[in-house]
Amino acid sequence: MAVLDPGGCRRQSGPQKSNAVPELPAAPAVQPVMRRWPHPVAVHPAPEGLAAELHYISCALSQQTRQLDEIRCLLKRLANSAGSE
């Protein structure tokens, strides 16, 4: 038997059916609802400018004073316990 079509393709005669996917309608441009959370309110409003810097320095000095008092008390205890031995 002789091969008449060396490419192996079969040709269809008559109208061809389209295998293309039909175009879908465009989706409406609807934006989702934007929900915003309220920002927490500060309990104590932060002082501004020079007052803020002075407030920070005051807090730092208070903390340092408490730590120095604790160190002084511990040194007195150590001196008393070393003197009693």
Helices and strands as residue ranges (DSSP letters): H 50-84
